[in-house]
Amino acid sequence: MPDPARDAQPDLYRDTWVRYLGYANEVGEAFRAIVPTSLVWLSYGVASSYVVADAVDKGKKAGAAVSPETSKTTKMAVAVVDTFVWQALASVAIPGFTINRLCAASLYVLGRATRWPLAARKWTTTAVGLMAIPVIIHPIDRSVDFLMDSSLRKIYPSQEKPSSA
């Protein structure tokens, strides 16, 4: 008997290197003390483009799935909205804010607690920000799942609730 999970195509936006584009703004925030602000904003552009592309992809896939229970338009709208909101929160807004504040705090503390040259403090701040990225990702993802399950996903039509996995 064929195994549908084994035969399924990998999700380009979640199962390949493309997923890392969603983390571009966290990297930009980590480097904020060193690079021009325009590069930080560019990193947000990359991450936001990833979010939009993933939402459009999930909408197309939802529209292609056959289901007699709900309309194609409803399925597509739920998939796009759910993916966009989840990705915007979990990949851009919350981690970007978290890394920004962590780096700002570390630069401040290093300035008050050490006599290191400014360049050393900035590079240390960047290293702290980069090291924090893998630590914050899963707790933020799970928190956004909980937030979405407790709010937006409650208003979807009953057959269209996306899983929080």
C-alpha positions as CSV (number, residue, x, y, z in Angstrom):
1,M,0.0,0.0,0.0
2,P,1.5,3.4,-1.0
3,D,2.4,5.7,1.9
4,P,1.1,9.2,1.1
5,A,3.4,10.9,3.6
6,R,6.4,9.3,1.9
7,D,5.2,10.2,-1.6
8,A,4.3,13.8,-0.8
9,Q,6.4,16.5,-2.3
10,P,8.5,18.5,0.2
11,D,7.1,22.0,1.0
12,L,9.4,24.5,-0.7
13,Y,8.8,27.1,2.0
14,R,9.0,24.9,5.0
15,D,11.2,21.9,4.1
16,T,14.0,23.4,2.1
17,W,16.7,26.0,2.4
18,V,14.1,28.6,1.3
19,R,12.8,28.5,4.9
20,Y,15.9,30.3,6.1
21,L,14.8,33.4,4.1
22,G,12.2,33.9,6.7
23,Y,15.0,34.5,9.2
24,A,16.6,37.2,7.2
25,N,15.3,40.0,9.4
26,E,16.6,38.4,12.6
27,V,20.1,38.3,11.0
28,G,19.6,41.9,9.9
29,E,18.6,42.9,13.5
30,A,21.7,41.1,14.9
31,F,23.9,43.1,12.5
32,R,22.1,46.5,13.1
33,A,24.9,47.9,15.2
34,I,27.4,47.2,12.4
35,V,25.7,47.7,9.0
36,P,23.8,50.6,7.6
37,T,20.1,50.7,8.5
38,S,19.1,50.3,4.8
39,L,20.6,46.8,4.9
40,V,18.5,46.0,8.0
41,W,15.4,47.2,6.1
42,L,16.5,45.1,3.2
43,S,16.5,42.0,5.4
44,Y,12.9,42.8,6.4
45,G,12.1,43.0,2.7
46,V,13.6,39.5,2.1
47,A,11.7,38.0,5.1
48,S,8.4,39.7,4.1
49,S,8.7,38.5,0.6
50,Y,9.2,35.0,2.0
51,V,6.0,35.4,4.0
52,V,3.9,36.6,1.0
53,A,5.3,33.8,-1.2
54,D,4.5,31.1,1.3
55,A,0.9,32.5,1.8
56,V,0.3,32.6,-1.9
57,D,1.7,29.1,-2.3
58,K,-0.5,27.7,0.5
59,G,-3.5,29.5,-1.1
60,K,-2.8,27.8,-4.5
61,K,-2.4,24.4,-2.9
62,A,-5.7,24.8,-0.9
63,G,-7.5,25.8,-4.1
64,A,-6.1,22.7,-5.9
65,A,-7.3,20.3,-3.2
66,V,-10.7,18.7,-4.0
67,S,-13.3,19.1,-1.2
68,P,-17.0,19.1,-1.6
69,E,-17.6,20.5,1.9
70,T,-16.5,24.1,1.3
71,S,-16.0,26.4,-1.6
72,K,-12.6,26.8,-3.3
73,T,-12.6,30.5,-2.5
74,T,-13.1,29.9,1.2
75,K,-10.4,27.3,1.4
76,M,-8.0,29.5,-0.4
77,A,-8.8,32.6,1.7
78,V,-8.4,30.6,5.0
79,A,-5.1,29.2,3.8
80,V,-3.7,32.6,2.7
81,V,-4.9,34.5,5.8
82,D,-3.7,31.8,8.2
83,T,-0.3,31.4,6.6
84,F,0.2,35.1,6.2
85,V,-0.7,36.0,9.8
86,W,1.2,33.1,11.3
87,Q,4.4,33.8,9.2
88,A,4.2,37.6,9.8
89,L,4.1,37.0,13.5
90,A,6.4,34.0,13.9
91,S,8.9,34.8,11.2
92,V,9.0,38.6,11.1
93,A,7.4,40.7,13.8
94,I,8.0,38.9,17.1
95,P,11.6,37.5,16.3
96,G,12.6,40.8,14.8
97,F,11.5,42.7,17.9
98,T,13.1,40.1,20.2
99,I,16.5,40.2,18.5
100,N,16.4,44.0,18.3
101,R,15.7,44.4,22.0
102,L,18.2,41.7,23.0
103,C,20.9,43.4,20.9
104,A,20.1,46.9,22.2
105,A,20.2,45.6,25.8
106,S,23.5,43.8,25.3
107,L,25.1,46.8,23.7
108,Y,23.9,49.0,26.6
109,V,25.1,46.5,29.2
110,L,28.5,46.1,27.5
111,G,28.8,49.9,27.4
112,R,28.1,50.2,31.2
113,A,29.9,47.0,32.4
114,T,33.1,47.0,30.3
115,R,35.7,49.3,28.9
116,W,35.8,47.4,25.6
117,P,36.2,49.6,22.5
118,L,32.9,50.4,20.7
119,A,33.8,48.1,17.8
120,A,34.3,45.1,20.1
121,R,31.0,45.8,21.9
122,K,29.2,46.0,18.5
123,W,30.6,42.8,17.3
124,T,29.8,41.1,20.6
125,T,26.3,42.4,20.4
126,T,26.0,41.0,16.8
127,A,27.3,37.6,18.1
128,V,24.8,37.6,20.9
129,G,22.0,38.3,18.5
130,L,23.0,35.6,16.0
131,M,23.4,33.0,18.8
132,A,19.9,33.9,20.1
133,I,18.1,33.1,16.8
134,P,18.1,29.3,17.1
135,V,17.1,29.6,20.8
136,I,14.0,31.9,20.2
137,I,12.6,30.2,17.1
138,H,10.7,27.3,18.6
139,P,9.2,29.0,21.6
140,I,8.0,31.8,19.4
141,D,6.5,29.3,16.9
142,R,4.7,27.5,19.6
143,S,3.4,30.8,21.2
144,V,2.1,32.0,17.8
145,D,0.4,28.6,17.3
146,F,-1.3,29.0,20.7
147,L,-2.3,32.6,19.9
148,M,-3.7,31.7,16.5
149,D,-5.5,28.6,17.9
150,S,-7.0,30.8,20.7
151,S,-8.1,33.6,18.4
152,L,-8.1,33.8,14.6
153,R,-8.5,30.0,14.0
154,K,-11.7,30.0,16.1
155,I,-13.5,32.0,13.5
156,Y,-12.6,29.9,10.5
157,P,-15.3,27.6,9.0
158,S,-15.2,24.3,11.0
159,Q,-13.8,22.2,8.1
160,E,-11.1,24.7,7.3
161,K,-9.2,25.0,10.5
162,P,-5.5,24.6,9.6
163,S,-3.5,22.4,12.0
164,S,-1.0,24.2,14.2
165,A,1.7,21.7,13.4
